[in-house]
Amino acid sequence: MTEEDKILHEVTNSEYKYGFVTDIESDTISKGLNEDVIRLISMKKNEPEWLLDWRLDAFKKFKEMTEPDWANVTYKKPDLQSISYYSAPKPKKTLESLDEVDPELLKTFEKLGISLEEQKRLSGVAVDIVVDSVSVATSFKEKLGELGIIFCSISEAIQEHPELVRKYIGSVVPKTDNYYSALNSAVFTDGSFCYIPKGTRCPMELSTYFRINQAGTGQFERTLLIADEGSYVSYLEGCTAPSRDENQLHAAVVELVAMDNAEIKYSTVQNWYPGNKEGKGGVFNFVTKRGICHNHAKISWTQVETGSAVTWKYPSCILKGDYSIGEFFSVAVTNNYQQADTGTKMIHIGKNTKSTIISKGISAGNSNGNYRGLVKIMKGAENARNFSQCDSLLMGDTCGSHTFPYIEVKNKTARIEHEATTSKIGEDQLFYCNQRGIGTDEAIGLIVNGYCKDVLNQLPMEFAVEAQKLLSLSLEGSVG
Amino acid sequence: MNLKDKLINSFENLVQSSNGSEAEHVGTKRTESMAVFTAQGFPSMKDEEWKYTPLNKSIKRDYQLESQFSTDVKSSEVDSFLCSGIDSYKLVFVNGVFSSALSNTTSQENFFVTNLKDAFSGDSEIFNEYFGKLADTQQSMVALNTAFAKEGAFIYVKAGSVVDKLIQIIYINNDNSEAQLSQVRNLFVVEDRAEVQILERHQSLTDEYVFTNVVTETSVGNEAHFKHFKVQNNLDQTTLVDSTFVQQGAKSSSLVDTFAFGGDLTRNNLHFEFSGEYAEANMDAITLLKGDTIVDHHTFVDHAVPNCQSNQLYKGIYDEKSKGVFNGKVMVRKDAQKTNAFQQNNNLLLTDLAAIDTKPQLEIFADDVACSHGCTIGQLDDEALFYMQSRGIPIKEAKAFLMFAFAGDTLKNITIPELKAQLINLVAQKLNVNLELNELNI
């Protein structure tokens, strides 16, 4: 075995480090999907009538829809009837401080490396944590409240700010947008809600952690983020799940609204359980993420995708307002038998809109990575500008990498550039490093790191460190 | 009766009429293909492969299915569409029927250029070996063609031989009495170390609707060199679906140049497959459209063996209400290490009503490869135009210069000067300028 093969072997044999199960008593309703379950969820969450009707309508439409199969992934379709749609850690009561949080849960967070208290003291990151279906802790709420920023779980927002929720929920991702967004609309149980008032610059990073803990449950969270005129917010999202043999379904919806002159930076480090080395188990991550930009607004999606058995995710921007900007930066790592079909959609509607797409795929083991993107320039979108770059890096000869970029242009003033490359780590690059005294191990690290730099640079500091760690975990031995 | 049913009915007549005159394997293939077409029907926009190309308007019309031969085409008229100034072998098809009077065929010891019709009897071993083997008869349009096609070009070049002249194939449609559906089939067999260059032109002259469904099968042997130029210069009532399949042996090279200049709807399926290592495939194309027309280029390059190279260069200029589609797919299979695959698609949109949908696709299963694709959509540079105008070049000519400079590098692989000159003239004509563009030395 050559040195390179050895490292590739190590790379493709790393274990998932977040695969523990936390022993917390949970309130889980029986499996199955029907109207009664939806009514039960709505009742448990003490929801207003309009929301229940909204859910039921979504469910009605959902029943007429069929699961999409156009993505370049193969998996056994999840049986929606064998999932429990509500699971909440017990005891469930309103939490005033971290002291009241179940100590088992706190241990979970420590294992995850998110010590809430430490974060509170040092990094100044406000965190909302969702375990299974329910938000368990939101920190820094009062401090944010002074600025008029609302940052809470969506269930809380439904109770306390129903007018905002009602106005914006489903406005970016209609409840019947697609199969999984319809399902989410019908059964979502929690998620985060954030509202930044006019002219406010959110002083700290807002962060949400998602974790599926209970077996046999799906996670259907819904995030709604509204940045009012002239405001700015940077939002982080992270996810993990225990190692289980069965496939767990995660079907989330994220909606972003950037009003005139607002800016939203949305970063995700996705690390759901990817299944074991034989491809058994793992999370199905079928997520709908979309933002709408009004005049002079900007939405920037950054994602580091290292987990999930199957990923099916296209964070998109609707550039409705004039001079609006959409950005998408992505690193997608697939290993073992993981499959990822991810990319973005940039819909240019307003004049002088601009979008940038940087996508870096790394495939190893027997995995398959896909980039699927759409750049659409509508008729009235004068002077639209798009730059796309999708690069793929292949490690080993049993993995695959694919690109499916769709470009649709209906306006002559558009300027579109798209380029894609696929390659492996160059032997001459490795050789150069070797002869300068850098071991093959570190050299691969250097190269992969440099390869992803365009995207990692977009992440907020706290996350960039974690993302690098995750990359080194997924491609163990490659990232220094 | 819709077109599909009409075709299904007429197929029974066809089977009866050709009973006994065609080889058994041809009959079997026709029946199998008809079953495929019957099951699939015409492609619709619900098919991912036809997502941007609406065939529904074309198939709603009522077409005459029997080819009507016409003699009122003069030799001089035909010559005006051919590459002039060089000696060539000619195959002329009028309304889908071979015209021996207008053609200049040959049958020599080392190569022959003839009508495919006579081969269906099964006397030709070459035909028996290759017919229907290279084309993907699971595609409905190919299946339809396989079921019906009776005429087309049949070119064979024996191992080690070089065809001394350019071979020109022209399809003329001039039937003014009724709409017509014609299905033609080409078979090119180029054996090891042989060389041939072919020019194929589709030229409709009638105001009636014409629907041409053409399938070309090409086998390029080891170390052989094959060049195929396609000129598609139809009037606005014409639908053309062209499916071309090329299979290349080791160390061979091939070039398919497509010049799409018009027609209501043009669809080009170009399929390349390598059966031996170190082969090279080149695809160049200029698309120059006006009016309410659509051209769809679908390319598929299948790298199944290592060390092959493919280059695609597609340039499009879209004026008025025209629409362009480009779907380039490169597949690099698991063992195809050291593959080099390049794909470039550049487009100019000249009006607000013109549109372009492009999808350059890479599917890669091998790690030691260099694959890339690039795609741009833009417009003419105002500053460059202003510069030329300030030097006394009128705006129309200035635009033509820029457009030609934009698209001209697709002509780089053409080695016959007369052919290059003719194509450049055609481009100038399409750009509506009276310029000696070849002086630009591009």
Contacts between the chains, C-beta under 8 A, distances in Angstrom:
chain1	res1	chain2	res2	distance
A	70	B	48	7.2
A	379	B	352	6.7
A	392	B	362	7.9
A	392	B	364	7.0
A	394	B	364	6.9
A	394	B	366	7.6
A	394	B	367	3.8
A	394	B	369	7.8
A	395	B	367	6.8
A	396	B	367	6.1
A	397	B	334	6.8
A	397	B	337	7.4
A	397	B	366	6.0
A	397	B	367	4.9
A	397	B	368	7.5
A	398	B	334	7.6
A	399	B	365	7.7
A	399	B	367	7.2
A	400	B	363	7.2
A	400	B	364	6.2
A	400	B	365	4.4
A	401	B	362	7.5
A	401	B	364	4.8
A	402	B	361	7.4
A	402	B	362	6.3
A	402	B	363	4.5
A	402	B	364	6.6
A	403	B	360	7.7
A	403	B	361	6.3
A	403	B	362	4.6
A	403	B	373	7.6
A	404	B	359	6.8
A	404	B	361	5.4
A	405	B	359	6.4
A	405	B	360	6.2
A	405	B	361	7.6
A	405	B	375	7.4
A	406	B	357	7.3
A	406	B	358	7.9
A	406	B	359	5.0
A	407	B	356	7.4
A	407	B	357	6.9
A	407	B	358	4.6
A	407	B	359	6.9
A	407	B	375	6.2
A	407	B	377	6.9
A	408	B	52	8.0
A	408	B	355	7.4
A	408	B	356	7.5
A	408	B	357	4.7
A	408	B	358	8.0
A	409	B	347	7.7
A	409	B	349	6.5
A	409	B	355	6.3
A	409	B	356	4.8
A	409	B	357	7.5
A	409	B	377	5.0
A	410	B	355	4.6
A	411	B	349	7.4
A	411	B	352	6.1
A	412	B	349	3.9
A	412	B	350	6.1
A	412	B	351	5.7
A	412	B	352	5.5
A	412	B	354	6.2
A	412	B	379	5.5
A	413	B	379	6.4
A	414	B	349	7.0
A	414	B	377	5.7
A	414	B	378	7.5
A	415	B	376	7.8
A	415	B	377	7.0
A	415	B	378	4.9
A	415	B	379	7.6
A	416	B	375	7.1
A	416	B	376	6.1
A	416	B	377	3.9
A	416	B	378	7.2
A	417	B	374	7.7
A	417	B	375	7.4
A	417	B	376	5.1
A	418	B	360	7.2
A	418	B	373	7.6
A	418	B	374	6.7
A	418	B	375	4.1
A	418	B	376	7.2
A	419	B	372	6.8
A	419	B	373	7.0
A	419	B	374	4.5
A	419	B	375	7.4
A	420	B	360	7.2
A	420	B	362	6.2
A	420	B	372	6.2
A	420	B	373	5.1
A	420	B	374	7.7
A	421	B	370	7.8
A	421	B	371	6.9
A	421	B	372	4.4
A	422	B	332	8.0
A	422	B	362	6.0
A	422	B	364	4.9
A	422	B	369	6.3
A	422	B	370	7.7
A	422	B	371	4.4
A	422	B	372	7.3
A	423	B	369	7.1
A	423	B	370	6.0
A	423	B	371	7.7
A	424	B	367	4.4
A	424	B	368	5.7
A	424	B	369	7.6
